[in-house]
Amino acid sequence: MTEFAMIIGGTRVRAASEFDVMNPSIGKLIAKAPNASAQDLDRAVAAATSAFELWSKRTDAERSKACLDIAGKIGEHAEELAQLLTQEQGKPLNGLGSRFELGGAQAWAAYTASLSLPVKTLQDNEQGRVDLHRKPLGVVGSITPWNWPVMIAVWHILPAVRTGNTVVIKPSPFTPLSTIRLVEIMNEVLPAGVVNVVTSDDRQTNIGAAMSEHQDIRKIVFTGSINTGKKVMATAADTVKRLTLELGGNDAGIVLPDVDPEAIAEGLFWGAFINNGQTCAAMKRLYVHESVYDRVCNALVAFARNIPVGDGQDEKSILGPIANQMQFDKVKRLVDAATQKGRVLLGGQPGQGLFFPPTLIADLTATDPLVFEEQFGPALPIIKYSNLEDAIAQANDSPNGLGGSVWSKDIEKAKQVANRLECGSVWINKHGAIQPNAPFGGVKSSGCGVEFGEEGLVEYTDIQVVFS
């Protein structure tokens, strides 16, 4: 069994204790991960603080090249990382699984390398010159989830490194291994201490909470649940940390009456079931006009029933298990309640272990838990509407506001509806198609700040205005 260690100051560091990391497909131990103490976190932050002194003084070109080198390293080790990711998270190697995630991670790293924040001249006239500089913050604390652990680690780390910051990352205890290996690979091209990783099961010491409280961490970037995000925000208050929070979503899709149901079925399915529905910006609720309701339901069933579900390491699998018992129990609770009220079109009953088949449940209403709670799993409620105004109102009747989508042949009409949705991103005739040059973030309780593109890059900087 491979031994995994934290990476602190460019060195492998063992912890006093370890915790088990399980394969959700087969329910067996993969490896043990180091269980960090508060002292381990302090060492990592100290290493990052020391490294910041030199890294922040590197030229823009040097930092850009480092990020490009990281992208190259991810490409070199993509298959190794994909295999490790599948073992700990459960997602298949193929389809929109681990190999897809590693391809995205490499592409995001390379794109981030191309971004820059040059000095901006605000004024240059007889009254004087005013220049706006973007300066790195210092040590960035990154807390990542279990659903896209490698991709999201890249989303957090690369903008920080690109802008001259240093990083301490803490991955989810469900998926720490691929992040440890990713940071090891990054340390092959970065100076020691620029990126450090600590792992913890958060039982003996809540490392995430300790990070958000730590006086020497200047910013926390967190991707995860709304409830945990609120705790991060509260504990970060005493040190007035910068925050980027990408929190939960309960994304709505609205299907207009002019669609071709068979033509949109594949897009609807993957909008909802990418990563087995375990994606913040997956479609969690589908509102369909009554005139095409039955045809859309039938088309979705026809597509979904042919998706192979199985062990992620089976090259034939396209969907895998739910990633952990906690999430499985939540999905089962919501589906069990929905089957008592709605019409089960497909699935509805769990398989063996943590497997849960793609589940489609029709005829639900706004008061059903599967509609108003975020399921974060392979179950989609389908709601019939007759009045578009009512559908828009229901879509917006949520504390969440991450993403949404509108499905129609009439693009201009779809855009009009999209502009009325209360969410950070809206897609037309697709759902969840994020890209590195477009800022991504939520409104309402779905977070604060944005990621990606120049707008995401500036979140890792302070402004300094120089008057001369």
C-alpha positions, 0 to 999 in steps of 0.5 A: 500500500502506498504511503502518503504524507503531507507536503510542508516546505517541499518535504514529505511530513508524516503525522502522528496518526492516520485515517482510512481512505476507502474506495466507494465502488468496492468498500475497501481500504485504499490507503491511510492519509496523515491526520494533521494536528494544529501544530502541523498546520502551523508548520505549513503556514510558517513554510508558506509565509517564509516562501512568500517573501521570495515568491511574491518578488518573482517577476510576472513572467517567472510566475506565468512560466511556473503555472505553465510548467504545472500544467505540463506536469499535470499532463505528464501524470494525468493517468496516474492521478486519474487512477488515484482519483477514481479509487478514492472518489468512485467516478469512472475513468471514462465519460465525464469522469476522472480522465475528463477531470484531469484534462480540465485541470491541465487546461485550467492551469494552462489558461491561468498561466496566460492571465496577467494583471498589469498596472492600470493607469487611472490618470496621467495629466497635468494634475498628476499620475495615478496608478493602480497596482495589484499586490499579492495577499500572502498565505492563501488557505484552500479548503476543497470538497470531495466531488471534483478534488483535483479540478477544484484544487487547481481552481484554488491554487493556480490563481494564488500562485499566479498572483504571487501568493503561497498556499496551504491546501486542505482537501476533503477527508474523503478524497485526500490522496489525489490532492497530496499527489498533485501537490507533490507534482507541483513541488517538482517545479515550484520553490519549497513552501509555495504550495503545501498540503495538510490532510485531516479527518477533522475529528481530533482537530478541525483543521478547516476551522483552524485555517479560517481562524489562523492569524497568518492566513490572509485569505480563505477560498472554500468550495462546499456546502452553504452551512460550512461556508457560513461557519468559514465566514464567521470564523474568518471575521476576527482576522478580517480575511479575504474570502471566496466562497463557492457554495451549494446550488439548487439549479433550475432548468426551464424547458420552453414549449417549442423544444424538440424533446428528443434533441435536448434529452442528452443535454438535459441528462448530463446537465443533471447527472454529470459526476453522478449529480455530485456537482454544485452547478448541476441541474437539480430541478427541471421545469417543463411546459405541459405541452411537451412534458410527457415527451421530455419525460419519455426522452429522458428515460430513453437516454438515461436507461442506457447509461452504464453504471458500475465500478469506476475502474471498469473501462465500460462504466460511465457513472459510478457510485455515490462518493460516500455514505453520508451523501448516499443517505441524503439522496436515499432520504430525499428519493424515498420521500419523493417516491411517495408523492411523485411518479417514478420514471426510472430508478428510485431504489438503491443498488448494492453498496453506494450505487444508486441508479439514475433516478427520474421522478415526475409530477413533483411540486415545490413543497417536495424535499427533492425539489426544495433541497439540494440532493447532490446526487443522481436523482432529478425531480421533473415539475410540470408548469403551464404558465412561464411566469410561474415557472420563473417564480418557482425557479427563483424561489430558493435561497440558492443562486448558483446556476440555471438554464433555459431550453428553447429553439428561440434563443432570443426568447431564452435569453429574455428568460435567462435574464430574469433568473436569480443566479450567477450563471445561466446557460441556453440549451445546456447546463453547467458548461463552465470555462476558464475565461468566464467568471463563475460564482453564485448569488444569494446563499450560493457564495461570495466572490468569483473564480476564473478569468481576470475577475477571479484572478483579482480576488487573490490581490490587494489594491494599492493606488500610487499617486505621483 
